[in-house]
Amino acid sequence: MTLNRDIYPNLKLRMYTTGIRQNRLARMLGIHEASLSRIMNGFREPTGDIRVHLAEILQSDPDWLFYKMQISDDMAFGDNHLVAHQ
């Protein structure tokens, strides 16, 4: 069985370029680090408030920050299928 999920590559990129670590960002958002991890890894959809707050903290345009890319868990086994969503 294949599990497809949406990830936010720009969110990870912006966290990297700003140097804000996931645990610190979760504290700034007032959520558990596990919840932020689920959002970043496509297992949970962020609420509107979380999107706005993340964009403010990371000083980014929300549309850019939450650009979606669909991945398949088959990728871990060598089947590379990336589908970009706009």
Long-range contacts (C-beta under 8 A, 24 or more apart in sequence): 2-72, 2-73, 2-74, 3-72, 3-73, 4-70, 4-71, 4-72, 4-73, 5-41, 5-42, 5-43, 5-70, 5-71, 5-73, 6-42, 6-68, 6-69, 6-70, 6-71, 6-85, 7-40, 7-41, 7-42, 7-68, 7-69, 7-70, 7-71, 8-39, 8-40, 8-42, 8-65, 8-66, 8-67, 8-68, 8-69, 9-67, 9-69, 10-60, 10-64, 10-65, 10-66, 10-67, 11-40, 11-54, 11-58, 11-65, 11-66, 12-40, 14-58, 14-60, 14-65, 15-58, 18-58, 18-59, 20-57, 20-58, 25-54, 25-57, 28-53, 28-57, 29-53, 29-54, 29-57, 42-71
